[in-house]
Amino acid sequence: MSALDYFAWVVLVVLVASTAFVVIFMAMLPGMIAKRRNHPWVQAVTVAGWITLFLGFALWPVALIWAYVDVPAPRRTEVVS
């Protein structure tokens, strides 16, 4: 094997490792955002992010939007007597 072959193998390994890192980071991202924003359904958002990893990231934008959505506080109604 020549030096060019070794260089090609190094490039291939680096590309595979960086691709794996990016995919895993994107699967973790909705859960990390939900946790940082104190979302009431942190675990559900985290699971949704990881499930989209196995579905080819088809629903990943939904999990990401869900991580950013704030749940509105219940309205207090005053009773006038």
DSSP file (Angstrom, degrees, kcal/mol; ACC not computed):
  #  RESIDUE AA STRUCTURE BP1 BP2  ACC     N-H-->O    O-->H-N    N-H-->O    O-->H-N    TCO  KAPPA ALPHA  PHI   PSI    X-CA   Y-CA   Z-CA
    1    1 A M              0   0    0      0, 0.0     2,-0.1     0, 0.0     0, 0.0   0.000 360.0 360.0 360.0 139.1    0.0    0.0    0.0
    2    2 A S     >  -     0   0    0      1,-0.1     4,-1.7     4,-0.0     3,-0.3  -0.362 360.0-100.7 -90.1 173.5    1.3    3.4   -0.8
    3    3 A A  H  > S+     0   0    0      1,-0.2     4,-2.3     2,-0.2     5,-0.1   0.827 122.4  59.1 -63.7 -31.8    1.1    6.5    1.3
    4    4 A L  H  > S+     0   0    0      2,-0.2     4,-2.1     1,-0.2    -1,-0.2   0.865 103.0  52.0 -66.6 -35.7   -1.9    7.7   -0.8
    5    5 A D  H  > S+     0   0    0     -3,-0.3     4,-2.1     2,-0.2    -2,-0.2   0.915 109.7  48.6 -65.5 -43.2   -3.8    4.6    0.2
    6    6 A Y  H  X S+     0   0    0     -4,-1.7     4,-2.2     1,-0.2    -2,-0.2   0.904 110.6  51.4 -63.0 -40.9   -3.1    5.2    3.9
    7    7 A F  H  X S+     0   0    0     -4,-2.3     4,-2.4     1,-0.2    -1,-0.2   0.896 108.0  52.2 -62.4 -40.0   -4.2    8.8    3.5
    8    8 A A  H  X S+     0   0    0     -4,-2.1     4,-2.3     1,-0.2    -1,-0.2   0.891 109.4  49.6 -64.1 -39.5   -7.5    7.7    1.9
    9    9 A W  H  X S+     0   0    0     -4,-2.1     4,-2.4     2,-0.2    -2,-0.2   0.899 110.3  50.2 -66.2 -39.8   -8.2    5.3    4.8
   10   10 A V  H  X S+     0   0    0     -4,-2.2     4,-2.4     2,-0.2    -2,-0.2   0.922 111.3  48.7 -63.6 -43.8   -7.5    8.1    7.3
   11   11 A V  H  X S+     0   0    0     -4,-2.4     4,-2.4     1,-0.2    -2,-0.2   0.912 111.3  50.5 -62.2 -42.0   -9.9   10.4    5.4
   12   12 A L  H  X S+     0   0    0     -4,-2.3     4,-2.3     2,-0.2    -2,-0.2   0.916 110.9  47.8 -63.2 -43.6  -12.5    7.7    5.3
   13   13 A V  H  X S+     0   0    0     -4,-2.4     4,-2.5     1,-0.2    -1,-0.2   0.906 112.1  49.8 -65.0 -41.5  -12.3    7.0    9.0
   14   14 A V  H  X S+     0   0    0     -4,-2.4     4,-2.5     1,-0.2     5,-0.2   0.910 111.4  48.9 -64.2 -42.2  -12.5   10.7    9.8
   15   15 A L  H  X S+     0   0    0     -4,-2.4     4,-2.1     2,-0.2    -2,-0.2   0.908 112.5  47.3 -64.9 -42.1  -15.6   11.1    7.6
   16   16 A V  H  X S+     0   0    0     -4,-2.3     4,-2.3     2,-0.2    -2,-0.2   0.922 114.2  47.6 -65.3 -43.6  -17.4    8.1    9.1
   17   17 A A  H  X S+     0   0    0     -4,-2.5     4,-2.2     1,-0.2    -2,-0.2   0.910 113.2  47.1 -65.1 -42.2  -16.6    9.3   12.7
   18   18 A S  H  X S+     0   0    0     -4,-2.5     4,-2.3     2,-0.2    -1,-0.2   0.869 111.1  51.9 -69.8 -34.5  -17.7   12.9   12.0
   19   19 A T  H  X S+     0   0    0     -4,-2.1     4,-2.3    -5,-0.2    -2,-0.2   0.918 110.2  48.8 -64.6 -43.3  -20.9   11.7   10.4
   20   20 A A  H  X S+     0   0    0     -4,-2.3     4,-2.4     1,-0.2     5,-0.2   0.909 111.0  50.9 -62.3 -42.0  -21.7    9.5   13.4
   21   21 A F  H  X S+     0   0    0     -4,-2.2     4,-2.6     1,-0.2    -2,-0.2   0.922 110.8  47.8 -61.5 -44.9  -21.0   12.4   15.7
   22   22 A V  H  X S+     0   0    0     -4,-2.3     4,-2.4     2,-0.2    -2,-0.2   0.907 112.1  49.2 -65.2 -41.9  -23.3   14.8   13.8
   23   23 A V  H  X S+     0   0    0     -4,-2.3     4,-1.7     2,-0.2    -1,-0.2   0.927 114.1  45.1 -64.1 -45.0  -26.1   12.2   13.7
   24   24 A I  H  X S+     0   0    0     -4,-2.4     4,-1.7     2,-0.2    -2,-0.2   0.896 112.7  51.5 -67.3 -39.3  -25.9   11.5   17.4
   25   25 A F  H  X S+     0   0    0     -4,-2.6     4,-1.6    -5,-0.2    -2,-0.2   0.910 109.3  50.2 -62.7 -41.7  -25.7   15.2   18.2
   26   26 A M  H  < S+     0   0    0     -4,-2.4    -1,-0.2     1,-0.2    -2,-0.2   0.842 109.0  52.0 -67.1 -31.8  -28.8   16.0   16.2
   27   27 A A  H  < S+     0   0    0     -4,-1.7     4,-0.4     1,-0.2    -1,-0.2   0.844 114.0  43.8 -70.5 -32.6  -30.7   13.2   17.9
   28   28 A M  H  X S+     0   0    0     -4,-1.7     4,-2.1     1,-0.2     3,-0.3   0.717  94.3  83.5 -81.3 -22.2  -29.7   14.7   21.3
   29   29 A L  H  X S+     0   0    0     -4,-1.6     4,-2.4     1,-0.2     5,-0.2   0.875  86.2  49.7 -58.7 -48.8  -30.4   18.3   20.4
   30   30 A P  H  > S+     0   0    0      0, 0.0     4,-2.5     0, 0.0    -1,-0.2   0.911 113.4  48.1 -59.1 -39.7  -34.2   18.5   21.0
   31   31 A G  H  > S+     0   0    0     -4,-0.4     4,-2.2    -3,-0.3    -2,-0.2   0.890 111.2  49.8 -66.4 -39.2  -33.8   16.9   24.5
   32   32 A M  H  X S+     0   0    0     -4,-2.1     4,-2.2     2,-0.2    -1,-0.2   0.903 112.4  47.6 -65.9 -40.1  -31.0   19.2   25.4
   33   33 A I  H  X S+     0   0    0     -4,-2.4     4,-2.0    -5,-0.2    -2,-0.2   0.927 112.0  49.6 -66.1 -44.2  -33.0   22.3   24.3
   34   34 A A  H  <>S+     0   0    0     -4,-2.5     5,-2.7    -5,-0.2     4,-0.2   0.892 111.9  48.6 -62.8 -39.6  -36.1   21.1   26.2
   35   35 A K  H ><5S+     0   0    0     -4,-2.2     3,-1.1     1,-0.2    -1,-0.2   0.909 111.1  49.4 -67.1 -41.2  -34.1   20.5   29.4
   36   36 A R  H 3<5S+     0   0    0     -4,-2.2    -1,-0.2     1,-0.2    -2,-0.2   0.841 113.3  46.9 -66.7 -32.5  -32.4   23.9   29.2
   37   37 A R  T 3<5S-     0   0    0     -4,-2.0    -1,-0.2    -5,-0.2    -2,-0.2   0.347 112.2-119.4 -91.2   7.0  -35.8   25.6   28.7
   38   38 A N  T < 5 -     0   0    0     -3,-1.1    -3,-0.2    -4,-0.2    -2,-0.1   0.913  41.5-171.9  55.6  47.5  -37.4   23.7   31.6
   39   39 A H    > < -     0   0    0     -5,-2.7     3,-0.8     1,-0.1    -1,-0.2  -0.459  27.4-131.1 -68.3 140.2  -40.0   22.1   29.3
   40   40 A P  T 3  S+     0   0    0      0, 0.0     3,-0.2     0, 0.0    -1,-0.1   0.740 105.0  45.3 -68.6 -19.8  -42.6   20.2   31.2
   41   41 A W  T 3>  +     0   0    0      1,-0.2     4,-2.1     2,-0.1     5,-0.2  -0.407  68.0 144.4-118.3  55.6  -42.2   17.1   28.9
   42   42 A V  H <> S+     0   0    0     -3,-0.8     4,-2.4     1,-0.2     5,-0.2   0.912  72.4  49.8 -61.1 -44.8  -38.4   16.9   28.8
   43   43 A Q  H  > S+     0   0    0      1,-0.2     4,-2.4     2,-0.2    -1,-0.2   0.887 110.3  50.0 -65.4 -38.5  -38.4   13.1   28.7
   44   44 A A  H  > S+     0   0    0      2,-0.2     4,-2.3     1,-0.2    -1,-0.2   0.900 111.5  48.1 -67.0 -40.2  -40.9   12.9   25.9
   45   45 A V  H  X S+     0   0    0     -4,-2.1     4,-2.1     2,-0.2   -14,-0.2   0.899 111.6  51.1 -66.2 -39.9  -39.1   15.4   23.7
   46   46 A T  H  X S+     0   0    0     -4,-2.4     4,-1.9     2,-0.2   -15,-0.2   0.924 111.3  47.0 -62.9 -44.7  -35.8   13.5   24.4
   47   47 A V  H  X S+     0   0    0     -4,-2.4     4,-2.7     1,-0.2     5,-0.2   0.895 110.1  53.6 -64.3 -40.1  -37.4   10.2   23.3
   48   48 A A  H  X S+     0   0    0     -4,-2.3     4,-1.8     1,-0.2    -1,-0.2   0.891 107.2  51.9 -62.4 -38.6  -38.9   11.8   20.2
   49   49 A G  H  X S+     0   0    0     -4,-2.1     4,-0.5     1,-0.2    -1,-0.2   0.901 113.3  43.5 -63.8 -40.7  -35.4   13.1   19.2
   50   50 A W  H >X S+     0   0    0     -4,-1.9     4,-0.8     1,-0.2     3,-0.6   0.850 110.0  55.6 -74.6 -33.8  -33.9    9.6   19.5
   51   51 A I  H >X S+     0   0    0     -4,-2.7     4,-1.0     1,-0.2     3,-0.9   0.880 101.3  58.3 -65.8 -36.1  -36.8    7.9   17.8
   52   52 A T  H 3<>S+     0   0    0     -4,-1.8     5,-3.5     1,-0.3     6,-0.3   0.759  93.8  67.9 -65.8 -21.1  -36.4   10.2   14.8
   53   53 A L  H X<5S+     0   0    0     -3,-0.6     3,-0.7    -4,-0.5    -1,-0.3   0.899 105.1  41.4 -60.4 -39.6  -32.8    8.8   14.6
   54   54 A F  H <<5S+     0   0    0     -3,-0.9    -1,-0.2    -4,-0.8    -2,-0.2   0.645 111.2  57.1 -84.0 -15.3  -34.3    5.4   13.6
   55   55 A L  T ><5S-     0   0    0     -4,-1.0     3,-0.7     0, 0.0    -1,-0.2   0.235 121.0-102.0 -98.2  12.8  -36.9    7.0   11.3
   56   56 A G  T < 5 -     0   0    0     -3,-0.7    -3,-0.2     1,-0.2    -2,-0.1   0.788  64.2 -72.0  74.8  27.7  -34.4    8.8    9.2
   57   57 A F  T 3 <S+     0   0    0     -5,-3.5     3,-0.5    -6,-0.1    -1,-0.2   0.732  93.7 138.0  60.5  25.1  -35.0   12.2   10.8
   58   58 A A  S <  S+     0   0    0     -3,-0.7     4,-0.1    -6,-0.3    -2,-0.1   0.888  79.9  29.7 -67.2 -37.9  -38.3   12.5    9.1
   59   59 A L  S  > S+     0   0    0      1,-0.2     4,-1.7     2,-0.1     3,-0.5   0.236  88.7 108.1-105.2  12.8  -40.0   13.8   12.2
   60   60 A W  H  > S+     0   0    0     -3,-0.5     4,-2.3     1,-0.2     5,-0.2   0.880  74.9  55.8 -60.7 -40.3  -37.0   15.5   13.7
   61   61 A P  H  > S+     0   0    0      0, 0.0     4,-2.5     0, 0.0    -1,-0.2   0.866 105.5  53.9 -61.2 -32.1  -38.2   19.1   12.9
   62   62 A V  H  > S+     0   0    0     -3,-0.5     4,-2.4     2,-0.2    -2,-0.2   0.926 109.4  46.9 -66.0 -43.4  -41.4   18.3   14.9
   63   63 A A  H  X S+     0   0    0     -4,-1.7     4,-1.7     2,-0.2    -1,-0.2   0.883 112.6  50.4 -64.5 -37.8  -39.3   17.2   17.9
   64   64 A L  H  X S+     0   0    0     -4,-2.3     4,-1.0     2,-0.2    -2,-0.2   0.920 111.9  46.0 -67.6 -43.6  -37.2   20.4   17.6
   65   65 A I  H >X S+     0   0    0     -4,-2.5     4,-1.2     1,-0.2     3,-0.6   0.901 110.2  55.1 -63.7 -40.1  -40.2   22.6   17.4
   66   66 A W  H 3< S+     0   0    0     -4,-2.4     3,-0.3     1,-0.2    -1,-0.2   0.855 102.6  56.9 -61.7 -35.3  -41.8   20.8   20.3
   67   67 A A  H 3< S+     0   0    0     -4,-1.7    -1,-0.2     1,-0.2    -2,-0.2   0.814 111.1  43.4 -65.9 -29.3  -38.6   21.5   22.4
   68   68 A Y  H << S+     0   0    0     -4,-1.0     2,-0.3    -3,-0.6    -1,-0.2   0.639  89.3 103.2 -90.8 -15.8  -39.1   25.2   21.8
   69   69 A V     <  -     0   0    0     -4,-1.2     2,-0.4    -3,-0.3    -4,-0.0  -0.529  62.4-146.5 -74.9 127.4  -42.9   25.4   22.4
   70   70 A D        -     0   0    0     -2,-0.3    -2,-0.1   -31,-0.1   -31,-0.1  -0.741  13.5-125.6 -91.3 140.7  -43.8   26.8   25.8
   71   71 A V        -     0   0    0     -2,-0.4     2,-0.1     1,-0.1    -1,-0.0  -0.744  31.6-119.0 -83.9 125.7  -46.8   25.5   27.5
   72   72 A P        -     0   0    0      0, 0.0     3,-0.1     0, 0.0    -1,-0.1  -0.366  26.9-112.2 -67.3 143.7  -49.1   28.5   28.4
   73   73 A A        -     0   0    0      1,-0.1     2,-0.1    -2,-0.1    -3,-0.0  -0.458  40.7 -96.4 -70.9 145.1  -49.8   29.0   32.1
   74   74 A P        -     0   0    0      0, 0.0     2,-0.2     0, 0.0    -1,-0.1  -0.372  42.0-114.4 -63.9 140.7  -53.3   28.3   33.2
   75   75 A R        -     0   0    0     -3,-0.1     2,-0.6    -2,-0.1     0, 0.0  -0.536  20.7-139.4 -77.8 138.6  -55.4   31.5   33.3
   76   76 A R        -     0   0    0     -2,-0.2     2,-0.5     2,-0.0    -1,-0.0  -0.867  15.0-158.0 -97.7 125.5  -56.7   32.5   36.7
   77   77 A T        -     0   0    0     -2,-0.6     2,-0.4     2,-0.0    -2,-0.0  -0.881  10.8-137.0-104.6 132.5  -60.3   33.8   36.6
   78   78 A E        -     0   0    0     -2,-0.5     2,-0.7     1,-0.0    -2,-0.0  -0.709  11.7-136.8 -89.0 136.1  -61.4   36.0   39.4
   79   79 A V        -     0   0    0     -2,-0.4     2,-0.6     2,-0.0    -1,-0.0  -0.826  14.5-150.3 -94.2 120.0  -64.8   35.4   40.9
   80   80 A V              0   0    0     -2,-0.7    -2,-0.0     1,-0.1     0, 0.0  -0.796 360.0 360.0 -92.2 122.7  -66.7   38.7   41.4
   81   81 A S              0   0    0     -2,-0.6    -1,-0.1     0, 0.0    -2,-0.0   0.446 360.0 360.0-110.5 360.0  -69.1   38.4   44.3
